[in-house]
Every structure is written in C-alpha cells, then in structure tokens.
Amino acid sequence: MYCADIRQDIVKSLQGYKKTIDAIDKKIMAVILQDEQNGKKYDHLISCSGIKHVTASVLLAELPELGKVTHQQISALVGLAPFNHDSGAMRGIRRIKGGRANVRKALYLAVISAIRFNPDIKSFYDRLKKKSKPSKVTLVAAMRKLLVMLNALIKDQRVWEIEKTSF
C-alpha cells in the first residue's frame, strides 16, 4: 500500500522534472535562434554525426572561439592538446591538462556516440586501437579530432558530409 503511494509520488516528481527540462531546452533554443549567426553555427554543428542539441548548446555557450582559431589553439583551449613534461634530458609523458572542463565533458559524451555513428571518427578510433593505444588515449584523440572537425565546419560555414571530410 505504501509502496504504491511512494511510486506515484516519484512518478509525479519525474514528470515535473521532465517538464522543467523541456522548458529549459526551449529557452536555450530560443536564445540560440535569436542570433542568426548562432543559429547557423548550431545547424552546422548538429549536422555532424554524434553531435546533438546538448553538445551543440554547450559548444556555442562555452566556446565562442569555435571557428575563429586554429586547430592547435582550439585543442589547447578545451584542454585536449597534449603537453610534454620534459626537463633537461628527461622526457616525460605527454598529458592533457587545463582548459574548459564543461566542453570536454560534452565532447566526451559526443565522441562515444560518434565512434558508433560517424564514419570519420570511427575509422580514426579503430586505426588507433589497432596500434594498441590505450583506451583513454584513443578517446581523447577522437575527442580532439571531433573538435577539429567541428572547428573546420564552423570556419568554412558548411555542414558535415561523409565524402568531403578529410581533416
């Protein structure tokens, strides 16, 4: 008896949260579409397999430099560029660090999808895995590749097409 009441309360709460999330998503889309330039960037971003509303929104909000800087600069801004840890004769391991964590998190989720559905990212990822690279290294490399592709799409003001992508 109590379980049914509790379950009903939980369902009502979840429905309320879903409505709130939907309202926030509508507001985010309204803000994106207010600016014609951001609307075009959004269309270019979501044309790429693996990029959907959430990732495109995060990229537009937190990475205004997208499409305006080089691929090395955009990778460093997000914290996906490997930096060396060398000192004198010692050669350390290259590691990523710093950058914009929210963008990195969004790209991580996007690359998991892109590995399955984006042929360019999938072939790149598979090629690295065949070379016996560690999983985290291949994921970060795929994230960097995806970010560079998106940067090029915005810079060239075009949508993603399978046969034309050779970044």
N, C-alpha and C positions, 0 to 999 in steps of 0.2 A: 504494500500500500504506500509506504513512504518512498520506496524506490520509484514508483510511477510519478509521484509528485515532483521528486527531485529531477527525474529525467525531463519532465515537462518544463520545469524551470530552466534547465540547461538548454533545451531546445529553443525556448523563448530568448534567452540571452544570446545564443549563437545567431539567431535571426536578427536580433538588434545589432549585433556587431557587423553582420553582413551588410545590413542597410547602411550603417555608418561608413564602412569601407567603400561601398558603391558610391555614396555621396562624395567622399573624399576623392575617389577616382574621377568622378565627373568634374569636380572643381579643378583638379590637376589638368585634365584635358582642356577645360575652358581657358586656363592660364596659358597653356601651350599654344592653343589655337588663336589666342588674342593677337599674338605676334606672328605675322605671315612668315617671317624668316624661320622662327622656331617651328612652325607648322611644317615647313618644307624639310627642315632638318629631321623632324620626327618621322616624316614619311620615308626619308632616305634610310634612317636607322632601322625602322621596323621592316624594311624590305629585305633585310639580311636575315637568313635563316638562323634561328637561335635568339634573336632579339625581339622582345615583345614590349608591351606597354610599360612595365615596371622598369626594366633596364633602360629603355629609351628615355623615360622620365628622369631617372637618376642621372644619366649622362648629360641630358640637357640642363638639369638644375645644378649639378656639381662640377661639370667640366665645360665651362664656357669656351675654353681654348680649343675644343674639338674642331678640327678643320682649319685651324689658323696657325698651327705649329707643325714642326717636322715629326716624323715617327719616333725619333730618338727622344725628343722633348716630351711628347705626349706619354711615352712609356715611363719616363722619369717622373712626370707629374703625378701619374697614378701609382707609382711605386712598383712598376713591373720591369724596370730596367735593371739588369744585374750589375752590381758594382763590385769591383775587386777589393780584396782585403790584403794588399801587398805591403810589405815593409822591408826595405833593403833587399836582401837576397831571398827572403821568404815569400813564397807565392801562396796566398790563401785561397779559400774557396770563394767563388763569386756568389753573391747573395742579393736578393731584392730587399729593399727597406724603404720606410717612409712613404710619402705620397698620400693619396686620398683613399682612406680605408673603405668608405661607403661605395665608391666607384669600383674598387677592387672586389668587394663582396658581390656587387651586382654583376660584374663581369664573370666572376667565378660561377654563379648560377647560370648565366647565359652560355658559358663555354661548355658546361655539362650537356646542355641541350644541343649546342652547335656541333659537338662531337658526334652526335647521332644524326643530325638533320642537315648540316652544312657540309657539302662535299669538299670544299677547300680546307676547312678546319679539320674534318675527319681524315683526309689524306695526310695532312701535316702531322696530326697527332699519331696516326698509325705509323708513319715513317720514323718518328722519334721513338715510339715503343719498340719497333723492330731493331733499333740501335741499342736496346736495353737501357734506355734512360729511365730514371726513377719516375714514379707516377706524379709526384708533386712537380718535378721539373717539367714534365711534358704538359701538365695542366697550366702551369704558369707561362710556358712558351706559347701554348694555344691561346691563352688569355691575351698575351701580348700581340699575337698575330691577329686575333679578332679586333683588338683595339686599333691596330694599324690599318686594318681593312676599313673599319668604321671612320677613322680619321680621313682616309682617302676618299671614301664615299661623300663625306660632307665637304671636303675640299674641292672635289670635282663636281659637286652638285648633281650626283647621279644615283640611281637605285642599283642595288646589288643584282648582278646576273652571273650565273654559274660560268658561262663560257668566257666572260670578259675579265674575270678576276685573276690577276697574276701579280700579286703584291710581293 
